[in-house]
Amino acid sequence: MRRELVGLLGLRGCRFEYGTLMGRLPRLEHDGSVWLRGGSVITERADWPDGETELRVVGGGHYYGRFLLDACPGRPRPSEQARLVAVTLAAQAGAALDTAGLSHQD
């Protein structure tokens, strides 16, 4: 799955972090938008943020972890279609984890 996300989104790298919600990273949301969190302000990004962006993995209504997407510096935001495919891949990973009966974070 990581390889697919790297190729699809043109990333420098990608890793899965099981069951953690630490930090205030930008987030690729399930509608394909990219949101940046800074203090109490949340704004939609017009471009792809430098550094890591989280893509949460949920299955059966339970949070399992997140993919941390490491963008190439200066690269434009991937197309909406590519972002929506990435979200679908994360949903499939969540469904697989839920079906496997692995423990989750509530």
N, C-alpha and C positions, 0 to 999 in steps of 0.2 A: 504494500500500500504506500509506503514512504516513497518508493521509486516512482510510482505513478503520480503522486502529488508533486514531486520535484520536476518531472517532465512536463506535466500539465500546466503548472504555474510558473515554470522557469526559475525555480528556486536554487539557491546555493546548497541548501540542505534541508532536512526535515527529520524530526525525531518524535517518538511518542512518549509522553510522560503520563504514567498511570496514576489516576486518582489525586491530582494536585491542582489547586486553584490559587497558587501563590503569585503575587505580583499584579501589576496593572498593565498587562500587555495589550497592544491593539488586538482586536478580535475580528476574525472573518465570521460573520453571522450566517445563520441558516437561510437568509434571503439573498446571500451573495454580497451584501454590503460590508465594508470594512470600517470599523469604529475604533477611535482612539480615546483612551481614558486618561485624563489628566486632572487629578484632584477630583472635584465634584462635577467637572464638565466632561460631557461625552459628545464627540463630534464625528460626523461621517467624513472619511478621508476621500479626497479626490484622487490620490495617488497611493502607491503601495508603500507602506512604512518601511524604513530601514530597520534592520534587526529582526527579531522574532515577532511573529503574529500567531496568536492561538486560534485553533480550530477545534472546538469542543466535540467530544465523542459521547453521544447519549444513545442508550438502547433500552427499550421497554420503559421509558420514563426515568431511567436511572443514569447518573453521570458516571462514566468509567475513566475518563482521562481526557487528554488533549494532544493533538498534533501541534508541535511548535515548528512553524514554517519560517525558514531563514531566507529572507529575500536577498537577491543580489543588489548591492548598492546602485542607486540610480536607475533601476529597472522600472518601467511604467507598470501600473496596476494591470494584472491580467484581465482579459475580457470577462464580461459578466457571465457568459456561457462557461468559460473555464472555471470561474469561481463557483458557479452552481454545480458543476460536475464534481469539484473538490468537496463541496458540502454533501453531495450524494455519496461519495466514497466514504466520508466520515460517518454518515448515517448507516451505511452498510457495515462498517467496522463495529459500530455500536450494536447493531442487530446481531452480529456474529458473537460478540462478547456476551450479550444477553442470552442468546440461545445456548451458549456454552455453559451458562450457569455460573460464571465467575462472579466474585464478590464485587460490589460497587460502592460508590460514595453517595450518600443521600444528602 
